[in-house]
Amino acid sequence: MVFDYYKRLSASRQSIYRQSDAIIAVTLPDAGILRPPAQALVAALKSEDRTTVQRLSQQVTDGIIGQMQVPLLRIQVLAVRPSDDWGELHGLYLPEEDGKTAKIQLWMRTAKHKRVVAFKSYLRTLLHEICHHLDYEFYKFPETFHTEGFYNRESSLFHQLVPDGQAGLSRSDD
């Protein structure tokens, strides 16, 4: 499936888009070892402990990128989501530049009500930003697009970390 903006892309960018769209899953060799830190995010978010949320997010990230054998990625968890008339920013991927390690910024609280983000939303945002990193570093795409394949890769990671029926991690946490 192609999204509307596809038609506005150059031929070379359309080619990258189609390549991205064709990859529908990221298979981790050992997703099981990442389930405990992912599950621990539930309690850390509920306790509103930003330091622990950041540490656990880094653990999950390190596990994924280690298994995929891609360069390091630093996680920074911040307080309230930035917002404007365009909406709220949930996460931001900043690729490696000038020798600096790539970084993901995530926000723990919603902009409007300053409530802690629900587990499912938080983890999906983290995995979404990790998928941008994988696009550049694992798949070697010169650009990363929000394709249907991209969203399927994000979902494939989520379902490996949060299998159906796992205690404390139901998908209805949102």
C-alpha positions as CSV (number, residue, x, y, z in Angstrom):
1,M,0.0,0.0,0.0
2,V,1.3,3.5,-0.8
3,F,0.3,6.6,1.1
4,D,-0.8,9.8,-0.7
5,Y,2.5,11.5,-0.4
6,Y,4.2,8.8,-2.5
7,K,3.1,10.4,-5.7
8,R,5.0,13.6,-4.8
9,L,8.3,11.7,-4.3
10,S,11.0,11.6,-7.0
11,A,11.6,8.3,-8.8
12,S,14.6,7.5,-6.6
13,R,12.7,8.3,-3.4
14,Q,9.8,6.2,-4.7
15,S,12.2,3.3,-5.1
16,I,13.4,3.7,-1.5
17,Y,9.7,3.9,-0.4
18,R,8.9,0.6,-2.2
19,Q,11.9,-1.2,-0.7
20,S,10.8,0.0,2.8
21,D,7.2,-1.0,2.1
22,A,8.2,-4.5,1.1
23,I,9.9,-5.3,4.5
24,I,7.1,-6.2,6.9
25,A,8.9,-7.6,9.9
26,V,12.0,-7.3,12.1
27,T,12.8,-10.7,13.5
28,L,14.8,-10.6,16.7
29,P,17.0,-13.7,17.4
30,D,16.1,-13.7,21.1
31,A,13.2,-11.4,21.9
32,G,12.5,-13.2,25.1
33,I,15.5,-11.6,26.9
34,L,13.9,-8.1,26.2
35,R,10.5,-8.9,27.7
36,P,11.5,-8.3,31.3
37,P,12.8,-4.7,30.8
38,A,9.8,-4.1,28.5
39,Q,7.4,-5.4,31.2
40,A,9.2,-3.3,33.9
41,L,8.3,-0.2,31.9
42,V,4.7,-0.7,33.0
43,A,5.5,-0.1,36.7
44,A,8.2,2.5,35.9
45,L,5.7,4.6,33.9
46,K,3.0,4.2,36.6
47,S,5.4,5.3,39.3
48,E,6.4,8.3,37.1
49,D,10.1,7.5,37.6
50,R,11.7,9.2,34.6
51,T,15.2,7.9,35.4
52,T,14.0,4.3,35.5
53,V,11.9,4.7,32.4
54,Q,15.0,6.0,30.6
55,R,17.2,3.2,31.9
56,L,14.7,0.5,30.9
57,S,14.1,2.1,27.5
58,Q,17.9,2.1,26.9
59,Q,18.0,-1.6,27.9
60,V,15.3,-2.5,25.4
61,T,17.0,-0.4,22.8
62,D,20.4,-1.9,23.5
63,G,19.0,-5.4,23.2
64,I,17.3,-4.7,19.9
65,I,20.2,-2.9,18.2
66,G,22.7,-5.5,19.7
67,Q,20.7,-8.3,18.2
68,M,20.4,-6.5,14.9
69,Q,24.2,-5.6,15.1
70,V,23.7,-1.9,14.3
71,P,25.5,1.1,15.8
72,L,24.7,2.5,19.2
73,L,21.7,4.6,19.9
74,R,21.2,6.8,23.0
75,I,17.8,7.2,24.7
76,Q,16.8,10.4,26.3
77,V,13.4,10.6,28.2
78,L,12.1,14.0,28.8
79,A,9.1,15.3,30.7
80,V,6.2,16.9,28.8
81,R,5.6,16.4,25.1
82,P,6.2,19.5,23.0
83,S,3.1,20.7,21.2
84,D,1.8,23.3,18.9
85,D,-1.1,23.7,16.4
86,W,0.3,20.6,14.6
87,G,-0.3,18.4,17.6
88,E,2.0,16.7,20.1
89,L,5.5,15.2,19.5
90,H,5.7,11.7,20.9
91,G,9.2,10.8,19.9
92,L,12.1,12.1,17.8
93,Y,14.9,10.2,16.1
94,L,18.1,12.2,15.6
95,P,20.5,10.2,13.3
96,E,24.2,10.1,13.9
97,E,25.8,13.3,12.8
98,D,29.4,14.6,12.9
99,G,30.5,11.6,14.9
100,K,27.8,11.9,17.5
101,T,25.9,8.8,18.5
102,A,22.3,8.7,17.1
103,K,19.7,9.6,19.7
104,I,16.0,9.1,20.4
105,Q,14.1,11.6,22.5
106,L,10.8,10.4,24.1
107,W,8.4,12.3,26.3
108,M,6.7,10.7,29.4
109,R,3.8,13.1,29.7
110,T,1.1,14.3,27.4
111,A,1.1,18.0,26.5
112,K,-2.5,18.9,27.3
113,H,-3.1,17.2,30.7
114,K,0.5,16.4,31.7
115,R,-0.5,12.8,32.3
116,V,2.0,9.9,32.1
117,V,1.8,8.2,28.7
118,A,0.2,4.8,28.7
119,F,2.6,1.8,28.4
120,K,1.4,0.7,24.9
121,S,1.7,4.2,23.5
122,Y,5.1,4.7,25.1
123,L,6.6,1.4,23.9
124,R,5.2,1.8,20.4
125,T,6.8,5.2,20.2
126,L,10.1,3.8,21.3
127,L,9.9,1.0,18.8
128,H,8.8,3.5,16.0
129,E,11.9,5.6,16.6
130,I,14.1,2.4,16.7
131,C,12.7,1.5,13.3
132,H,14.0,4.8,11.9
133,H,17.4,3.8,13.2
134,L,17.1,0.3,11.6
135,D,16.1,1.9,8.3
136,Y,19.4,3.8,8.2
137,E,21.7,1.4,9.9
138,F,20.4,-2.1,9.2
139,Y,18.6,-1.7,5.9
140,K,20.9,1.0,4.7
141,F,18.2,3.2,3.3
142,P,19.4,6.7,2.5
143,E,16.0,7.9,3.8
144,T,13.4,6.6,6.2
145,F,9.7,6.8,5.2
146,H,6.5,6.0,7.1
147,T,5.3,3.2,4.8
148,E,2.9,0.4,5.6
149,G,5.9,-1.9,5.8
150,F,7.5,0.5,8.3
151,Y,4.4,0.4,10.6
152,N,4.4,-3.4,10.2
153,R,8.0,-3.6,11.3
154,E,7.1,-1.5,14.4
155,S,4.2,-3.9,15.1
156,S,6.4,-7.0,14.7
157,L,8.8,-5.7,17.3
158,F,5.9,-4.8,19.7
159,H,4.4,-8.3,19.3
160,Q,7.8,-10.0,20.0
161,L,8.2,-7.9,23.2
162,V,4.5,-8.1,24.3
163,P,3.2,-11.5,23.3
164,D,-0.6,-12.1,23.5
165,G,-1.8,-12.8,27.0
166,Q,1.4,-11.9,28.7
167,A,0.6,-10.8,32.3
168,G,0.8,-7.1,33.0
169,L,1.2,-6.2,29.4
170,S,-2.2,-6.5,27.8
171,R,-2.7,-4.4,24.7
172,S,-5.6,-2.7,26.4
173,D,-3.3,-0.7,28.7
174,D,-4.0,2.4,26.6
